[in-house]
Amino acid sequence: MARGRAGGRPGELRPGDVDIVAEYTRTHLADVITLDGLAGAVSLSPYHFARSFRATTGMTPHAFVTEHRLMVARDRLLRGDTSVTGIAVSVGFSNISHFRRLFRRRYGLTPAGLRAVAR
C-alpha cells in the first residue's frame, strides 16, 4: 500500500495541508474557488487532492468551502447591517436563492430570519 506524503497515513494529506486549504479558502472567499486552485495550494493533482482531502476530513473539498462560506456569512449577518445579498456575494455566492437555500438547510433559518432572531 502506498504511504501518504511526508509520513502521513496512506491516502491522507500531510499534517498542516488542511490548514493551508482553509487559509486559501479564507483568502479567496469572494472568488470562484476551484479544485485546481485548492490542489495547487498543497502541490497535488486535483484528483489526488480530492481523494486525500476526503480521506483526511471526511468531506469533499466543495463541501468544505461551502461550509466555510456559510459560517462566515452567519458571522457577518450577526455582526453587521450589510444586506443579505451583499453578504452572500462577499462570501462567494452569486446566486442569492441558492445561498438562502443552503443557509436554511444548514442553520434551520433563512439569513434574514437568523438576523431577526439575533436582534
Secondary structure, DSSP 8 states (H G I E B T S, - for coil): ----GGG--TTS--TTHHHHHHHHHHHTTTS---HHHHHHHTT--HHHHHHHHHHHHSS-HHHHHHHHHHHHHHHHHHH----HHHHHHHTT-S-HHHHHHHHHHHHSS-HHHHHHHH-
